[in-house]
Amino acid sequence: MPADPSELSALSHARYFGSNLFLRGLLLAAGLVPYRLRVPMMGRLVTAMGRLAGFDKRVRDNLELVSPELSDLDPGALYRDVSDNAGRMIAEIYAGKPFHDRAKAAPITGPGLQALEDARAAGRPVLLATAHFGNYDAARAALVARGHEMGALYRRMANPYFNEHYVEAIKKNGEPMFEQGKRGMVELVRHLKKGGIAAIVTDLHAQGGKPIDFFGKPAVTSTVPAELALKFGAALIPVYAVRQDNGLDFEIIMNAEIAPSDPLTMTKALSADLESIVRKHAGQWFWIHRRWKFRKRKSKSGQRAKQASDTA
């Protein structure tokens, strides 16, 4: 992934620069609309744009892959909920104070809050494991507002122009920020060694990860959060920001600390924890991700093998 615009080809430079201008203009225009109207407006806009990009088909494909686990869900309704939540999240990240005020006011429930406070009292580092669910930055802002300063590991966006102001926006919810990669991991490790708190997203396809069942199908998942927790004696706590029915407020749910054992067992526990909350709020998880790449590659390999045997 290009580190800066100078590493881009002329065509990529023009494409990324143009799309960034469009998105920045859209965000600036949306900022003129009152917050209560802006957030749902961005939800509807992203829903329409995502359909043009074919994201509704990706949601349908993912849902079909895990069926009959979720056979009662309507793919069309699920796409609308997922894309609406994504659009709302974009508006919130760039909203500043109105979003921060709602995040700070969000109630925090679950045994994980006490586990966090106990770890802090004992001087232990903490890893907060979250996912592309609801608005994970709301959880971070809520905890920072309560005195739990924390860093966060993030993945650089492909568009370097958009990435620059995106990172500046999410920094306002708490610092330091660690970019995924060798340098960012070194900084994260240094932060944990000092007894710090860091948030990490655990639901992306991870190169070198382990195939762990998610809704009954193998999804390649990083064991790094569990490995870090074990190495540095950190409390590994799942946390989610659940969007409420009004579409603007949140409840921060902190589930029980993952018991120390081994990286694979702990990662399976994290995956099961996420699955349990997605079952309750399916439309708040980002079903547009290619979460089951392992399964799809395996399926294609199987098809090629079958075709070869049929023609032999």
N, C-alpha and C positions, 0 to 999 in steps of 0.2 A: 504494500500500500504506500503511495507516495507520501513522503514526509512533508513536502512543501510544493508550491506551484512550480518551482523551477525544475522539478523532476518529472513533470507531466509532458506528454506529447502535445503538439499544437492543437490537435483535435480535442483531446481530453481537456486541455486548458480552456478552450472555448466553451465546451459543453458544461464543465463544472462552473465556470465563471458565470455563464448565462443562467444556469439553474439557481445559483446562489443569488443572483440579482432578483430573480423572480420570487424566490422564497423570502428574501429579506424585505422586498417590497410588500409582499403579502402580510408578513408579520408586522411591519410598520403600519400598514393600513388597518389591520385588525386591532392594533393598539389604540386606535382612535375610538373604538367601540367600547362602551361600558363593560366591565368585567363580567357581570352576570349574563350579558348577551354574547360577549366575545367567545367565551369558552364553549357553549353549545354551538355557536356559529362555526367555529373551527372544527368541531366534531362532524357537523354535516358536510363541510367542505372536504375534509379528508376522506369521508365516506364516498363522496362522488368521485374524487380524484383517484382513490384506490381502486374503484371499480373499473375505471378507464385503464389502469395499469394491470388489471387482471388479478388483483389481490383477493378478490372474492373467490376466484377459482382455487387459489392456494389454500384458503381457509377450508373450502369444501373438500379438497384433496386430503388435507390433514385430518379432517373430521372423519372422512371415509376410511382412512388408514386405521384409526383407533376404534372404529365401530366393530362390534355392537356395544362397546363400553359406554358410548354416549349417543346411542341410537335415538334417544328422545329429543335431541337438540335439532332445531331447524337450521340448516347451513346458512340460509339467507339472513335469518334473524341474528345468528351468531356473528356473521361478517359485519352487520350493521353495528352491533354492540362493540365489537373489537375495534373497528375503524373509528367509531365515535369516541371511544375512550382514548385512542391514539391521538386524535385531533385535539381533544380537550387537554391532554398532557402537553402537547406542543405549545398550546396557548398559555398554559400555566407556567411552564418553564421560563417563558419570556415575560411573564406578567409582573414579576417583582413583588412588591408589598401586598397586593390583594391576595396572591397565592400564599405568601409566607404567613399572613395573618390567619388564613383558614387552616394551614398546616399546623401552626402553633396551637390553635384551638382544638385540634383533633384529640379525642380521648385515646389513651394508650391502654390496651387490655392484653391479658394473657400472662402466663408465668415467666415469659422471657424478660419482662421489665425488671422483675426482682433478680433474675439471674444476671442481668446487666449491672444492676446496682451492687450486687454481691461481688461480682468480678472487679468492679472499679474499687470497691472498698478494700479488696485483697491485693490490689495493684496488678491484677492480671490483664493482659490485652484482650480485646474482644473483636471477633469477626461477625458482622451482621450479614447473614446470607439472605439475599432478596432475589427478585425476578422481575421480568418485564410484565408486571401485573399492577393494575390500578395506576398509581403514580408513585413509583418508588422514591422519588425526590421528596414527596410529602412526608414520608417516614423519616428521611434524613433531616429535613427541616424541623420536624416536630421534636426529634431527640436533641438536636443542637440547641433548640430554644429552651430545653430543660437542662442545659448545662453539660450535655454529653458531646463535646467537640469530637469530630471524627473526620477521617479521610475517606476517600472512595476510589475504587479502581474503575476506570471507564475504558471503553473501546473507541479508538479514533474513527471518525466517520470517513468514508471514502472521498467525499468532497472536501478538500483542504480549506477552501474559502468558507464554507458553511461551518466546518469544524471549529474554526477559530472563534467565531462569536457564540457558537453552541457551548463550548467549554467555558467561556466567560460567563454565560448565563447560569450554568449548573454550579459554577464556583460560588455563586451567591447563596447557595443552600448549605455551604460548608466547605472548608478546606482542611488539609491539602488534597489535591486531586492527583491520582497516579495513573498515567496512561499505560494501557495494557502493552506489555513488551518487556524486554530485558531491563531497561532503565527503570521503568515504572515498578517492576517487581522488586528491584533492589531497594527503591525508595519505600515501598510498602513494607518490606521486611524490616528495614531500619525503623519504621514507624511502630511496628508491632514489638520490636525489641525494647522500645522505650515504654511499652505498656499502653500504647494507643488503641483507639477504636477505629475500625475501618469497615466500610460497607462494600460488598462484592456481589455482582449479579451472577447467578449460577445456572441459568437456563438456556445458554447458547451452546450450539454445536462446538465442541472444543477439540482442536487438533491434538492428538495424543491422549485423549480422554478414554474413559472406559464405557462400553455399551451397558447402560443401566435402563431397566424398564421404566417407561413413563406412559401411563395408560395402557400397559400391557405390551408395548412395543419398544424395542431397544433404541435408545437415544444416546449418542456419544456425549458423555458428561465429564467435565473436569473434576479431578479429585484434589486439585491444588488447595481449595479452601480447607478441606479436612486435613491435608498434609501440613499446611501452615498452622492450623489449630493445634495439632499434635506436637509439632516441633517447638512451638513457642508457648505452649500451655494456655492458649487462648480459648475463651468461651466462644463456641460456635452456636449462634442463635438465629433462627429463622424470623424474618420480619417482613410484614406486608402492609401496604397502605390500601385499604379497601374503599373504593369510591362509594359514597352513599347515594340513596335514591334520588336526591335532588341534583346529582351530577356535579356538585361543586365542593362538597365537604368530604371528609375522610374519617375512617376509624383506623388507628394503627394497631395491628395485631402482632404481638410478639409471642411466638410459641416457645415451648420448653427447649432449653439448651440441648443440643445433640450430644449424647453421652460419648465420651472418648472411648475409642476402641481401635479400629484400623481405618485407613482412608476409604476403602471400598464400602465397608459397612456404614460408615458415617455419611458417605455421599448417597448411598441408597436411602438412608433415613431422610436426608434433605430432599431428595427427589419425591419420596412418598409424602413428605410434609407439603411440598408445593402442589402435588396432585390433589391432596385433600382440600386445599383451599380453592383450587381451580374448579373442582367439582361443585363447590358452593356458589362460585361467581365466575362461571365459564366465560362470559363475555368480557371479563377484565384481563384475561391473559392474552398475550400477543400470538394468536394462532397463525399469523402471517409468517412467522419464522419457519425456516426449513429445519424444524427441530429433529426430525427423524431421517436425516441424511443417511445414516448407517443402514437403516432398513431399506431405503430406496435404492442405494447402491447394491445392496445384497440382492434385492429383487431383480434389478436389471441384469446382474451377473447371472442369476438363475435363468432368466429368460434367454440370454445368449447361449448358455450351456444347453438349454432345452432345444433351441433352434439348431445348434450344431449337431446334437444327437439325432434330431428328426431328419437332417439332410445326409447323415452318414450312411 
